[in-house]
Amino acid sequence: MAATRRIGATPVRGRLFIAGLLALATAACAESGTETSTHATPPQPCSPVETVVDQPGLIPDDIELSPGGIELWVASTDRSAVLAFDAKTGRPIEPPLIENIPFPWALALRTTPSASLWVAESQAGRVWSVEPDTRSSEIAIEGLSLPMDLLFDRSGGLYVCESEGSVLAFRNASVSRIESPVSASAPRNKLLDGLKGAGDVALDDEGNLYVVVSQSPDILRVDPSGRTTTLSTAVSDPTDLIYDSVSRGLLVAQGNEVVWIDPLGGETVKVACEGLSRAEDLALGAGGTVYVSESLGAQVSRFTLALAP
């Protein structure tokens, strides 16, 4: 087994270049040949929910799927670690990706385009880069103000939501070798600032950015030109959102359910209505499989997003 490098070890140093990211996201969409879609396809309501991971005492926070969807990675507040499970069976996979995290509260997970895992340690204001194969880790960004969520675009650019109310943009964040972490004094491009709190972020195929405003029902949309609008939705206190390219809609975790939203028309469909105990975070797998961490249920569940006939 490869030697595990724990958080707190001397980091390998790297370089990140910071710049505006909305134009970059737009260019990425143009390069991929993505066409703007005007109509979303509502899914069927109230899909059956099944338990995948069930461990006594587990307090799951953020979740993420490995590239290819083989492993399910779970940020565990009670274990001060990021745990690995078989995404199909829920069987634990040892060792954990990271252990002995000094400040395990409100960890955010995101897979990079180069297949490493980035972990935002909110209270410490830093982001770790983890290599899943070797379980080695290094600091990628430091000096943030309570980072709550991360999001990479297709070109490797990075968005970071800060609980203080900002959304930051970084460019070339997924370089293969990190020679020095981004410091607190480095200049940053703030796409949004002065919010009540930026809790989560998603990006659609046309380069529109969606931001959950903490402790409010607001979901903001920032289009590639920088224009900001507020979605008219029926959600309340959303905790997470992801974009589904098949239905061309947003999936939003709120309370004990998951809601699908048409980002253009505001239509909502409850896609997971029963069997959840405080939906905390979402991860989207192949075939419309949606994983949900439950902060009060000590488990991770899943359901299949089925399009209406």
Backbone torsions as a table, in degrees:
resi	resn	phi	psi	omega
1	MET	NA	135.1	-179.2
2	ALA	-65.3	145.8	178.3
3	ALA	-62.6	136.8	-179.4
4	THR	-92.6	133.9	-180.0
5	ARG	-104.6	112.6	-172.5
6	ARG	-80.9	155.1	171.9
7	ILE	-61.5	138.2	-176.4
8	GLY	107.2	-14.4	175.3
9	ALA	-72.9	160.5	179.0
10	THR	-62.5	121.5	-174.6
11	PRO	-76.2	147.0	167.5
12	VAL	-70.6	136.8	-171.2
13	ARG	-93.4	148.1	-176.0
14	GLY	-143.9	173.4	-179.1
15	ARG	-125.2	134.2	174.6
16	LEU	-124.6	141.1	176.2
17	PHE	-106.8	132.3	-172.9
18	ILE	-104.4	134.4	178.8
19	ALA	-161.1	176.2	175.7
20	GLY	-64.5	149.9	-172.2
21	LEU	-121.9	-18.1	-178.5
22	LEU	-63.8	-43.0	178.1
23	ALA	-64.0	-35.4	179.1
24	LEU	-64.9	-42.4	178.8
25	ALA	-64.3	-39.3	178.9
26	THR	-64.2	-43.4	179.5
27	ALA	-63.4	-37.6	179.4
28	ALA	-63.2	-39.8	178.1
29	CYS	-65.8	-39.4	-179.4
30	ALA	-65.9	-39.9	-178.8
31	GLU	-66.1	-33.2	-177.1
32	SER	-80.4	-8.3	179.1
33	GLY	80.3	18.2	-178.9
34	THR	-68.3	131.5	177.1
35	GLU	-98.5	144.3	-179.4
36	THR	-68.7	128.2	178.8
37	SER	-98.9	138.3	-178.2
38	THR	-105.6	-12.7	-176.8
39	HIS	-128.6	131.3	173.3
40	ALA	-92.6	159.9	179.8
41	THR	-114.4	106.8	-176.8
42	PRO	-62.6	139.7	176.9
43	PRO	-85.5	172.2	176.2
44	GLN	-72.4	145.7	-178.8
45	PRO	-80.0	155.9	167.6
46	CYS	53.1	60.3	175.7
47	SER	-70.7	148.6	177.7
48	PRO	-62.8	142.6	-178.7
49	VAL	-111.9	134.6	176.3
50	GLU	-126.8	152.0	-179.9
51	THR	-83.9	135.1	176.9
52	VAL	-107.1	-52.3	-179.6
53	VAL	-115.4	125.4	180.0
54	ASP	-140.4	100.3	179.8
55	GLN	-125.7	126.3	178.7
56	PRO	-57.4	132.2	178.6
57	GLY	84.6	-7.7	-179.6
58	LEU	-67.4	132.5	174.0
59	ILE	-118.9	86.9	-175.8
60	PRO	-77.2	141.4	177.0
61	ASP	-116.3	-110.3	179.7
62	ASP	-73.7	150.3	177.0
63	ILE	-132.9	155.6	178.9
64	GLU	-155.1	147.2	175.4
65	LEU	-95.7	144.4	175.4
66	SER	-70.3	159.2	174.1
67	PRO	-55.6	128.2	-175.3
68	GLY	91.5	-11.8	175.5
69	GLY	72.9	19.8	-178.3
70	ILE	-75.4	-43.5	-177.9
71	GLU	-111.4	148.5	172.8
72	LEU	-110.3	121.5	-178.3
73	TRP	-101.0	131.2	-173.5
74	VAL	-127.4	121.8	173.0
75	ALA	-76.6	120.2	-174.1
76	SER	-112.3	112.5	179.0
77	THR	-65.9	-39.6	-176.7
78	ASP	-69.6	-30.0	-179.1
79	ARG	-95.5	-6.3	-176.0
80	SER	52.4	45.8	-172.7
81	ALA	-153.8	167.5	167.9
82	VAL	-109.6	114.0	-174.4
83	LEU	-94.3	157.8	178.4
84	ALA	-119.3	137.9	178.2
85	PHE	-135.7	153.5	171.1
86	ASP	-67.8	121.7	-173.6
87	ALA	-66.2	-23.0	-178.7
88	LYS	-87.6	-45.3	-173.5
89	THR	-102.0	-20.0	-175.6
90	GLY	82.1	6.0	-179.7
91	ARG	-67.6	133.3	178.0
92	PRO	-62.9	142.3	176.2
93	ILE	-117.6	122.3	-179.0
94	GLU	-104.0	150.9	-3.0
95	PRO	-83.0	171.5	173.4
96	PRO	-60.1	158.0	178.0
97	LEU	-65.8	-41.2	178.3
98	ILE	-141.7	142.2	174.9
99	GLU	-129.5	165.7	174.2
100	ASN	58.0	43.0	177.0
101	ILE	-70.9	124.5	-175.5
102	PRO	-60.9	-39.1	-176.9
103	PHE	-127.5	83.2	-171.1
104	PRO	-80.1	-1.8	-178.1
105	TRP	-70.7	136.9	174.1
106	ALA	54.0	58.8	174.2
107	LEU	-82.8	141.7	177.2
108	ALA	-119.3	134.5	-177.2
109	LEU	-116.3	142.2	175.1
110	ARG	-156.7	130.4	176.0
111	THR	-79.8	136.1	-179.5
112	THR	-87.9	164.7	175.8
113	PRO	-60.1	-21.3	179.4
114	SER	-95.2	12.6	171.4
115	ALA	77.2	11.4	170.3
116	SER	-89.0	168.8	179.5
117	LEU	-111.4	129.3	175.9
118	TRP	-105.1	135.0	-175.9
119	VAL	-123.6	116.9	177.1
120	ALA	-88.5	121.5	178.0
121	GLU	-98.8	96.4	-166.3
122	SER	-57.9	-53.8	-174.7
123	GLN	-65.2	-28.8	179.1
124	ALA	-86.4	-11.9	178.2
125	GLY	68.4	33.9	-177.8
126	ARG	-139.9	165.7	179.2
127	VAL	-126.1	131.5	177.9
128	TRP	-102.6	145.0	171.7
129	SER	-105.9	125.5	-175.4
130	VAL	-120.7	134.2	173.5
131	GLU	-94.7	109.6	-174.2
132	PRO	-59.5	-34.0	-176.3
133	ASP	-68.2	-38.0	-175.7
134	THR	-104.5	-10.0	-176.4
135	ARG	60.7	27.4	177.1
136	SER	-93.2	152.3	-175.5
137	SER	-140.5	155.6	178.7
138	GLU	-154.9	154.9	178.7
139	ILE	-75.9	131.9	177.0
140	ALA	-105.3	-42.6	-179.9
141	ILE	-138.2	142.1	175.2
142	GLU	-140.1	166.9	178.3
143	GLY	81.9	19.7	177.7
144	LEU	-83.0	167.2	179.8
145	SER	-109.5	91.5	179.9
146	LEU	51.4	65.3	177.3
147	PRO	-65.2	127.8	-175.6
148	MET	-109.4	-22.3	-179.1
149	ASP	-157.9	154.6	179.5
150	LEU	-128.3	152.4	175.8
151	LEU	-154.7	127.5	175.5
152	PHE	-100.4	143.3	170.9
153	ASP	-94.7	-177.6	-174.3
154	ARG	-66.4	-23.1	-178.0
155	SER	-93.1	3.6	179.8
156	GLY	91.2	0.3	174.7
157	GLY	-69.5	155.1	-170.5
158	LEU	-128.1	135.8	168.3
159	TYR	-106.0	141.9	175.1
160	VAL	-129.9	124.8	174.1
161	CYS	-90.7	129.0	175.6
162	GLU	-106.9	139.2	179.6
163	SER	-63.5	-22.0	179.4
164	GLU	-70.9	-10.2	174.1
165	GLY	113.3	22.3	-179.1
166	SER	-124.2	153.5	168.9
167	VAL	-120.5	118.1	-175.7
168	LEU	-100.5	153.2	178.7
169	ALA	-121.6	130.8	176.1
170	PHE	-123.6	148.9	178.4
171	ARG	-118.4	149.1	-179.8
172	ASN	56.3	39.7	-175.8
173	ALA	-74.6	-20.2	-174.4
174	SER	-102.6	36.3	177.1
175	VAL	-59.2	147.7	-172.9
176	SER	-68.9	-28.9	179.9
177	ARG	-126.2	130.8	-178.7
178	ILE	-103.5	113.0	-175.9
179	GLU	-95.3	-24.7	174.0
180	SER	-161.1	138.4	-178.6
181	PRO	-70.7	153.7	173.5
182	VAL	-67.2	129.8	-175.6
183	SER	-93.5	169.2	-179.5
184	ALA	-65.6	-25.0	-176.7
185	SER	-86.7	-7.2	-178.1
186	ALA	-70.1	144.3	178.7
187	PRO	-68.3	145.3	-179.7
188	ARG	-135.3	147.1	177.1
189	ASN	-91.6	116.2	178.3
190	LYS	-93.1	110.3	177.9
191	LEU	-72.5	-38.6	177.5
192	LEU	-134.9	146.9	180.0
193	ASP	-151.4	157.6	176.2
194	GLY	78.5	15.7	177.7
195	LEU	-77.0	166.1	174.0
196	LYS	-61.9	-29.3	-179.8
197	GLY	163.2	133.7	179.8
198	ALA	-98.6	111.4	-172.5
199	GLY	-97.5	-32.7	-176.5
200	ASP	-158.8	159.6	-174.2
201	VAL	-144.4	145.5	176.5
202	ALA	-141.0	159.3	-177.7
203	LEU	-133.6	130.5	179.2
204	ASP	-93.9	-178.1	-174.4
205	ASP	-71.0	-16.9	-179.8
206	GLU	-97.1	4.7	178.1
207	GLY	87.4	11.6	174.7
208	ASN	-80.4	134.8	-179.4
209	LEU	-101.0	134.9	178.8
210	TYR	-118.0	132.9	-174.6
211	VAL	-129.0	127.0	172.6
212	VAL	-82.1	127.3	175.1
213	VAL	-90.3	121.0	-173.7
214	SER	-59.9	143.0	175.5
215	GLN	55.4	38.1	175.7
216	SER	-156.2	163.9	177.5
217	PRO	-84.2	4.7	-172.3
218	ASP	-77.5	134.4	167.3
219	ILE	-123.2	119.1	-178.0
220	LEU	-94.9	146.3	173.1
221	ARG	-119.7	128.0	176.7
222	VAL	-114.6	114.9	-177.9
223	ASP	-82.0	170.2	-175.4
224	PRO	-59.4	-19.9	177.4
225	SER	-83.3	-8.5	-179.0
226	GLY	98.2	-0.7	-179.6
227	ARG	-74.7	132.4	-176.8
228	THR	-109.9	130.9	175.5
229	THR	-132.1	161.0	177.3
230	THR	-106.1	126.8	178.9
231	LEU	-68.7	138.5	175.0
232	SER	-90.7	101.3	-175.4
233	THR	-131.7	169.1	178.0
234	ALA	-101.6	14.9	-178.9
235	VAL	-79.2	160.1	176.8
236	SER	-140.1	130.1	178.9
237	ASP	51.0	57.6	178.2
238	PRO	-67.3	142.7	179.6
239	THR	-107.3	-21.5	-179.8
240	ASP	-160.1	154.9	173.1
241	LEU	-148.7	146.8	175.2
242	ILE	-137.1	159.5	179.3
243	TYR	-105.0	133.5	177.4
244	ASP	-106.2	115.3	-175.9
245	SER	-70.3	-26.1	-177.5
246	VAL	-71.7	-50.6	179.2
247	SER	-86.1	-9.9	-177.7
248	ARG	57.0	42.8	-179.9
249	GLY	-137.1	170.9	177.8
250	LEU	-97.7	139.7	171.3
251	LEU	-105.4	126.3	-173.6
252	VAL	-124.5	127.9	174.1
253	ALA	-88.0	129.7	177.0
254	GLN	-151.2	127.9	178.7
255	GLY	56.1	-125.6	-178.9
256	ASN	-104.1	28.2	-178.0
257	GLU	-149.2	168.4	174.5
258	VAL	-123.2	132.9	-174.9
259	VAL	-119.1	138.0	172.7
260	TRP	-95.3	138.1	-177.6
261	ILE	-129.0	133.2	169.1
262	ASP	-77.0	113.1	-175.6
263	PRO	-67.9	-14.4	179.5
264	LEU	-98.2	-42.8	-175.9
265	GLY	-100.5	-13.6	178.9
266	GLY	82.2	1.6	177.8
267	GLU	-63.5	139.5	-179.8
268	THR	-123.7	146.5	176.0
269	VAL	-136.3	127.7	174.6
270	LYS	-78.1	111.5	-175.1
271	VAL	-97.3	-20.6	173.1
272	ALA	-132.4	106.1	-170.0
273	CYS	-104.9	-28.3	-174.9
274	GLU	-135.2	155.3	173.6
275	GLY	93.0	1.2	178.8
276	LEU	-108.1	147.2	178.4
277	SER	-125.9	90.5	-177.5
278	ARG	64.8	82.7	177.3
279	ALA	-64.9	122.4	-173.4
280	GLU	-106.5	-48.5	-174.9
281	ASP	-145.7	156.9	-176.3
282	LEU	-125.6	149.4	171.6
283	ALA	-141.9	136.3	-175.3
284	LEU	-107.3	123.4	179.4
285	GLY	-106.7	-169.7	-178.5
286	ALA	-69.8	151.8	176.4
287	GLY	68.2	20.6	179.1
288	GLY	78.3	16.3	177.9
289	THR	-75.9	125.1	-178.7
290	VAL	-113.7	123.3	176.5
291	TYR	-96.6	141.0	-177.0
292	VAL	-131.8	121.7	172.5
293	SER	-84.1	141.1	-177.6
294	GLU	-119.9	109.0	-173.9
295	SER	-69.8	-25.1	178.2
296	LEU	-100.4	-12.9	-178.2
297	GLY	-96.1	-4.9	-179.9
298	ALA	55.0	38.0	-177.3
299	GLN	-158.1	170.5	171.9
300	VAL	-120.8	128.6	-179.8
301	SER	-114.8	176.2	177.4
302	ARG	-151.5	157.4	173.2
303	PHE	-149.2	167.5	-179.3
304	THR	-107.4	126.6	177.7
305	LEU	-81.5	109.7	-177.6
306	ALA	-108.6	130.3	-179.9
307	LEU	-73.5	144.3	179.2
308	ALA	-67.5	143.8	-177.9
309	PRO	-68.7	NA	NA
